[in-house]
Amino acid sequence: MFRDETATGRALEEFSLPDLPERISARELVRLRVREEVARYNVAPSHHFRGLVKPSDAEAELNGYRMRTARRLDWEKQADAAEAAFARNGYLLLIGDRQIEDLDETIDLTVDPVVSFVKLVPLVGG
């Protein structure tokens, strides 16, 4: 189960991916999540994208990103952007109650099947 949460722990969106391996690296998990959300968006591109990271040429808005033009997204570019966002603390990755510090860390999904992504919003002026 993938869950997007606010910093206070309120769930914003949830979805699951079937047939994941029992053990997977955090990097692979992030990339699989992004590939799935981009695939869902690309079925019917619109002016609103709900995803982990902002596509290029989009503006942040409440619960997603406003696309200037409805277009297909490249999941690999989005996945690369998600890895870069993790590295600069753009979001937290939680497995159960444990924070993942390194994308190369191996996760056992049989122990903690809930993966939470907490997007962090930079403070204005500091």
Rosetta constraint file for C-alpha pairs under 8 A:
AtomPair CA 1 CA 14 HARMONIC 6.88 0.50
AtomPair CA 1 CA 15 HARMONIC 5.85 0.50
AtomPair CA 1 CA 16 HARMONIC 4.35 0.50
AtomPair CA 1 CA 17 HARMONIC 6.84 0.50
AtomPair CA 1 CA 113 HARMONIC 6.20 0.50
AtomPair CA 1 CA 114 HARMONIC 4.87 0.50
AtomPair CA 1 CA 115 HARMONIC 6.07 0.50
AtomPair CA 2 CA 14 HARMONIC 5.56 0.50
AtomPair CA 2 CA 15 HARMONIC 5.35 0.50
AtomPair CA 2 CA 16 HARMONIC 5.69 0.50
AtomPair CA 2 CA 17 HARMONIC 7.83 0.50
AtomPair CA 2 CA 33 HARMONIC 7.80 0.50
AtomPair CA 2 CA 114 HARMONIC 6.13 0.50
AtomPair CA 2 CA 115 HARMONIC 4.92 0.50
AtomPair CA 2 CA 116 HARMONIC 5.95 0.50
AtomPair CA 2 CA 117 HARMONIC 7.65 0.50
AtomPair CA 3 CA 11 HARMONIC 6.55 0.50
AtomPair CA 3 CA 12 HARMONIC 7.31 0.50
AtomPair CA 3 CA 13 HARMONIC 5.76 0.50
AtomPair CA 3 CA 14 HARMONIC 4.42 0.50
AtomPair CA 3 CA 15 HARMONIC 6.69 0.50
AtomPair CA 3 CA 114 HARMONIC 7.25 0.50
AtomPair CA 3 CA 115 HARMONIC 6.12 0.50
AtomPair CA 3 CA 116 HARMONIC 4.69 0.50
AtomPair CA 3 CA 117 HARMONIC 6.18 0.50
AtomPair CA 4 CA 11 HARMONIC 5.90 0.50
AtomPair CA 4 CA 12 HARMONIC 5.40 0.50
AtomPair CA 4 CA 13 HARMONIC 5.30 0.50
AtomPair CA 4 CA 14 HARMONIC 6.46 0.50
AtomPair CA 4 CA 116 HARMONIC 5.73 0.50
AtomPair CA 4 CA 117 HARMONIC 4.84 0.50
AtomPair CA 4 CA 118 HARMONIC 6.00 0.50
AtomPair CA 4 CA 119 HARMONIC 7.71 0.50
AtomPair CA 5 CA 9 HARMONIC 5.45 0.50
AtomPair CA 5 CA 10 HARMONIC 5.30 0.50
AtomPair CA 5 CA 11 HARMONIC 4.40 0.50
AtomPair CA 5 CA 12 HARMONIC 5.34 0.50
AtomPair CA 5 CA 13 HARMONIC 7.36 0.50
AtomPair CA 5 CA 116 HARMONIC 6.64 0.50
AtomPair CA 5 CA 117 HARMONIC 6.08 0.50
AtomPair CA 5 CA 118 HARMONIC 4.99 0.50
AtomPair CA 5 CA 119 HARMONIC 7.26 0.50
AtomPair CA 6 CA 10 HARMONIC 5.28 0.50
AtomPair CA 6 CA 11 HARMONIC 6.61 0.50
AtomPair CA 6 CA 12 HARMONIC 7.00 0.50
AtomPair CA 6 CA 118 HARMONIC 5.73 0.50
AtomPair CA 6 CA 119 HARMONIC 6.75 0.50
AtomPair CA 7 CA 118 HARMONIC 6.02 0.50
AtomPair CA 7 CA 119 HARMONIC 7.24 0.50
AtomPair CA 7 CA 120 HARMONIC 7.08 0.50
AtomPair CA 21 CA 109 HARMONIC 7.71 0.50
AtomPair CA 22 CA 108 HARMONIC 5.77 0.50
AtomPair CA 22 CA 109 HARMONIC 5.18 0.50
AtomPair CA 22 CA 110 HARMONIC 5.80 0.50
AtomPair CA 23 CA 106 HARMONIC 6.52 0.50
AtomPair CA 23 CA 107 HARMONIC 5.48 0.50
AtomPair CA 23 CA 108 HARMONIC 4.54 0.50
AtomPair CA 23 CA 109 HARMONIC 6.04 0.50
AtomPair CA 23 CA 110 HARMONIC 7.88 0.50
AtomPair CA 24 CA 28 HARMONIC 6.50 0.50
AtomPair CA 24 CA 29 HARMONIC 6.64 0.50
AtomPair CA 24 CA 106 HARMONIC 5.47 0.50
AtomPair CA 24 CA 107 HARMONIC 5.36 0.50
AtomPair CA 24 CA 108 HARMONIC 6.78 0.50
AtomPair CA 24 CA 109 HARMONIC 7.72 0.50
AtomPair CA 25 CA 29 HARMONIC 6.27 0.50
AtomPair CA 25 CA 103 HARMONIC 6.69 0.50
AtomPair CA 25 CA 104 HARMONIC 5.61 0.50
AtomPair CA 25 CA 105 HARMONIC 5.47 0.50
AtomPair CA 25 CA 106 HARMONIC 4.21 0.50
AtomPair CA 25 CA 107 HARMONIC 5.78 0.50
AtomPair CA 26 CA 30 HARMONIC 6.17 0.50
AtomPair CA 26 CA 100 HARMONIC 7.64 0.50
AtomPair CA 26 CA 102 HARMONIC 7.43 0.50
AtomPair CA 26 CA 103 HARMONIC 4.66 0.50
AtomPair CA 26 CA 104 HARMONIC 5.97 0.50
AtomPair CA 26 CA 105 HARMONIC 5.76 0.50
AtomPair CA 26 CA 106 HARMONIC 6.19 0.50
AtomPair CA 26 CA 107 HARMONIC 6.45 0.50
AtomPair CA 27 CA 31 HARMONIC 6.20 0.50
AtomPair CA 27 CA 83 HARMONIC 7.34 0.50
AtomPair CA 27 CA 103 HARMONIC 4.61 0.50
AtomPair CA 27 CA 104 HARMONIC 6.04 0.50
AtomPair CA 27 CA 105 HARMONIC 7.94 0.50
AtomPair CA 28 CA 32 HARMONIC 6.01 0.50
AtomPair CA 29 CA 33 HARMONIC 6.15 0.50
AtomPair CA 30 CA 34 HARMONIC 6.24 0.50
AtomPair CA 30 CA 79 HARMONIC 7.25 0.50
AtomPair CA 30 CA 82 HARMONIC 7.32 0.50
AtomPair CA 30 CA 83 HARMONIC 7.59 0.50
AtomPair CA 31 CA 35 HARMONIC 6.03 0.50
AtomPair CA 31 CA 76 HARMONIC 7.95 0.50
AtomPair CA 31 CA 79 HARMONIC 5.19 0.50
AtomPair CA 31 CA 82 HARMONIC 7.80 0.50
AtomPair CA 32 CA 36 HARMONIC 6.18 0.50
AtomPair CA 33 CA 37 HARMONIC 6.33 0.50
AtomPair CA 34 CA 38 HARMONIC 6.06 0.50
AtomPair CA 34 CA 51 HARMONIC 7.39 0.50
AtomPair CA 34 CA 52 HARMONIC 7.04 0.50
AtomPair CA 34 CA 75 HARMONIC 6.53 0.50
AtomPair CA 34 CA 78 HARMONIC 6.71 0.50
AtomPair CA 34 CA 79 HARMONIC 5.67 0.50
AtomPair CA 34 CA 82 HARMONIC 7.73 0.50
AtomPair CA 35 CA 39 HARMONIC 6.05 0.50
AtomPair CA 35 CA 75 HARMONIC 5.16 0.50
AtomPair CA 35 CA 76 HARMONIC 7.36 0.50
AtomPair CA 35 CA 79 HARMONIC 7.12 0.50
AtomPair CA 36 CA 40 HARMONIC 6.22 0.50
AtomPair CA 37 CA 41 HARMONIC 6.22 0.50
AtomPair CA 37 CA 50 HARMONIC 7.79 0.50
AtomPair CA 37 CA 51 HARMONIC 6.35 0.50
AtomPair CA 38 CA 42 HARMONIC 5.97 0.50
AtomPair CA 38 CA 51 HARMONIC 7.74 0.50
AtomPair CA 38 CA 73 HARMONIC 6.46 0.50
AtomPair CA 38 CA 74 HARMONIC 7.41 0.50
AtomPair CA 38 CA 75 HARMONIC 5.65 0.50
AtomPair CA 38 CA 78 HARMONIC 7.98 0.50
AtomPair CA 39 CA 43 HARMONIC 6.47 0.50
AtomPair CA 39 CA 75 HARMONIC 7.53 0.50
AtomPair CA 40 CA 44 HARMONIC 7.67 0.50
AtomPair CA 41 CA 45 HARMONIC 5.55 0.50
AtomPair CA 41 CA 46 HARMONIC 7.70 0.50
AtomPair CA 41 CA 49 HARMONIC 6.88 0.50
AtomPair CA 41 CA 72 HARMONIC 7.77 0.50
AtomPair CA 41 CA 73 HARMONIC 7.97 0.50
AtomPair CA 42 CA 71 HARMONIC 7.79 0.50
AtomPair CA 42 CA 72 HARMONIC 5.30 0.50
AtomPair CA 42 CA 73 HARMONIC 6.62 0.50
AtomPair CA 45 CA 70 HARMONIC 5.34 0.50
AtomPair CA 45 CA 71 HARMONIC 5.56 0.50
AtomPair CA 45 CA 72 HARMONIC 6.02 0.50
AtomPair CA 46 CA 67 HARMONIC 7.49 0.50
AtomPair CA 46 CA 69 HARMONIC 7.67 0.50
AtomPair CA 46 CA 70 HARMONIC 4.54 0.50
AtomPair CA 46 CA 71 HARMONIC 7.06 0.50
AtomPair CA 47 CA 66 HARMONIC 5.59 0.50
AtomPair CA 47 CA 67 HARMONIC 4.60 0.50
AtomPair CA 47 CA 68 HARMONIC 6.61 0.50
AtomPair CA 47 CA 69 HARMONIC 6.13 0.50
AtomPair CA 47 CA 70 HARMONIC 4.95 0.50
AtomPair CA 48 CA 64 HARMONIC 6.79 0.50
AtomPair CA 48 CA 65 HARMONIC 5.70 0.50
AtomPair CA 48 CA 66 HARMONIC 4.79 0.50
AtomPair CA 48 CA 67 HARMONIC 5.78 0.50
AtomPair CA 48 CA 70 HARMONIC 7.95 0.50
AtomPair CA 49 CA 64 HARMONIC 5.63 0.50
AtomPair CA 49 CA 65 HARMONIC 5.14 0.50
AtomPair CA 49 CA 66 HARMONIC 6.48 0.50
AtomPair CA 49 CA 67 HARMONIC 6.97 0.50
AtomPair CA 50 CA 63 HARMONIC 6.67 0.50
AtomPair CA 50 CA 64 HARMONIC 4.38 0.50
AtomPair CA 50 CA 65 HARMONIC 6.33 0.50
AtomPair CA 51 CA 64 HARMONIC 6.41 0.50
AtomPair CA 51 CA 65 HARMONIC 7.80 0.50
AtomPair CA 52 CA 82 HARMONIC 6.89 0.50
AtomPair CA 52 CA 119 HARMONIC 7.76 0.50
AtomPair CA 53 CA 78 HARMONIC 6.98 0.50
AtomPair CA 53 CA 81 HARMONIC 6.80 0.50
AtomPair CA 53 CA 82 HARMONIC 5.83 0.50
AtomPair CA 53 CA 85 HARMONIC 7.49 0.50
AtomPair CA 54 CA 58 HARMONIC 6.50 0.50
AtomPair CA 54 CA 59 HARMONIC 7.46 0.50
AtomPair CA 54 CA 60 HARMONIC 7.07 0.50
AtomPair CA 54 CA 64 HARMONIC 7.98 0.50
AtomPair CA 54 CA 65 HARMONIC 6.28 0.50
AtomPair CA 54 CA 78 HARMONIC 7.98 0.50
AtomPair CA 55 CA 65 HARMONIC 7.74 0.50
AtomPair CA 55 CA 67 HARMONIC 7.96 0.50
AtomPair CA 55 CA 73 HARMONIC 7.78 0.50
AtomPair CA 55 CA 78 HARMONIC 6.68 0.50
AtomPair CA 57 CA 67 HARMONIC 6.85 0.50
AtomPair CA 57 CA 68 HARMONIC 6.64 0.50
AtomPair CA 58 CA 65 HARMONIC 6.05 0.50
AtomPair CA 58 CA 66 HARMONIC 5.45 0.50
AtomPair CA 58 CA 67 HARMONIC 4.61 0.50
AtomPair CA 58 CA 68 HARMONIC 6.02 0.50
AtomPair CA 59 CA 65 HARMONIC 5.39 0.50
AtomPair CA 59 CA 66 HARMONIC 5.10 0.50
AtomPair CA 59 CA 67 HARMONIC 6.66 0.50
AtomPair CA 59 CA 68 HARMONIC 7.93 0.50
AtomPair CA 60 CA 64 HARMONIC 6.22 0.50
AtomPair CA 60 CA 65 HARMONIC 4.45 0.50
AtomPair CA 60 CA 66 HARMONIC 6.22 0.50
AtomPair CA 61 CA 65 HARMONIC 5.28 0.50
AtomPair CA 61 CA 66 HARMONIC 6.36 0.50
AtomPair CA 73 CA 78 HARMONIC 7.74 0.50
AtomPair CA 74 CA 78 HARMONIC 6.44 0.50
AtomPair CA 75 CA 79 HARMONIC 5.96 0.50
AtomPair CA 76 CA 80 HARMONIC 6.09 0.50
AtomPair CA 77 CA 81 HARMONIC 6.18 0.50
AtomPair CA 78 CA 82 HARMONIC 6.14 0.50
AtomPair CA 79 CA 83 HARMONIC 6.29 0.50
AtomPair CA 80 CA 84 HARMONIC 6.30 0.50
AtomPair CA 81 CA 85 HARMONIC 6.05 0.50
AtomPair CA 82 CA 86 HARMONIC 6.21 0.50
AtomPair CA 83 CA 87 HARMONIC 6.38 0.50
AtomPair CA 83 CA 103 HARMONIC 7.97 0.50
AtomPair CA 84 CA 88 HARMONIC 6.46 0.50
AtomPair CA 85 CA 89 HARMONIC 6.15 0.50
AtomPair CA 85 CA 90 HARMONIC 4.71 0.50
AtomPair CA 85 CA 91 HARMONIC 6.83 0.50
AtomPair CA 86 CA 90 HARMONIC 5.48 0.50
AtomPair CA 86 CA 91 HARMONIC 5.77 0.50
AtomPair CA 86 CA 92 HARMONIC 7.11 0.50
AtomPair CA 89 CA 120 HARMONIC 7.35 0.50
AtomPair CA 90 CA 119 HARMONIC 6.19 0.50
AtomPair CA 90 CA 120 HARMONIC 5.42 0.50
AtomPair CA 90 CA 121 HARMONIC 7.39 0.50
AtomPair CA 91 CA 117 HARMONIC 6.49 0.50
AtomPair CA 91 CA 118 HARMONIC 5.25 0.50
AtomPair CA 91 CA 119 HARMONIC 4.16 0.50
AtomPair CA 91 CA 120 HARMONIC 5.07 0.50
AtomPair CA 92 CA 99 HARMONIC 7.06 0.50
AtomPair CA 92 CA 100 HARMONIC 7.53 0.50
AtomPair CA 92 CA 116 HARMONIC 7.93 0.50
AtomPair CA 92 CA 117 HARMONIC 5.67 0.50
AtomPair CA 92 CA 118 HARMONIC 4.96 0.50
AtomPair CA 92 CA 119 HARMONIC 6.46 0.50
AtomPair CA 92 CA 120 HARMONIC 7.34 0.50
AtomPair CA 93 CA 99 HARMONIC 5.87 0.50
AtomPair CA 93 CA 100 HARMONIC 5.53 0.50
AtomPair CA 93 CA 101 HARMONIC 7.93 0.50
AtomPair CA 93 CA 115 HARMONIC 7.17 0.50
AtomPair CA 93 CA 116 HARMONIC 5.83 0.50
AtomPair CA 93 CA 117 HARMONIC 4.91 0.50
AtomPair CA 93 CA 118 HARMONIC 6.57 0.50
AtomPair CA 94 CA 98 HARMONIC 5.44 0.50
AtomPair CA 94 CA 99 HARMONIC 4.45 0.50
AtomPair CA 94 CA 100 HARMONIC 5.90 0.50
AtomPair CA 94 CA 115 HARMONIC 5.85 0.50
AtomPair CA 94 CA 116 HARMONIC 4.94 0.50
AtomPair CA 94 CA 117 HARMONIC 6.41 0.50
AtomPair CA 94 CA 118 HARMONIC 7.87 0.50
AtomPair CA 95 CA 99 HARMONIC 6.38 0.50
AtomPair CA 95 CA 100 HARMONIC 7.08 0.50
AtomPair CA 95 CA 107 HARMONIC 7.88 0.50
AtomPair CA 95 CA 112 HARMONIC 6.06 0.50
AtomPair CA 95 CA 113 HARMONIC 7.53 0.50
AtomPair CA 95 CA 114 HARMONIC 6.12 0.50
AtomPair CA 95 CA 115 HARMONIC 4.87 0.50
AtomPair CA 95 CA 116 HARMONIC 6.37 0.50
AtomPair CA 96 CA 112 HARMONIC 5.41 0.50
AtomPair CA 96 CA 113 HARMONIC 7.47 0.50
AtomPair CA 96 CA 114 HARMONIC 5.88 0.50
AtomPair CA 96 CA 115 HARMONIC 6.70 0.50
AtomPair CA 96 CA 116 HARMONIC 7.62 0.50
AtomPair CA 100 CA 105 HARMONIC 7.34 0.50
AtomPair CA 101 CA 105 HARMONIC 7.80 0.50
AtomPair CA 108 CA 112 HARMONIC 6.68 0.50
AtomPair CA 109 CA 113 HARMONIC 4.65 0.50
AtomPair CA 109 CA 114 HARMONIC 7.77 0.50
AtomPair CA 122 CA 126 HARMONIC 7.78 0.50
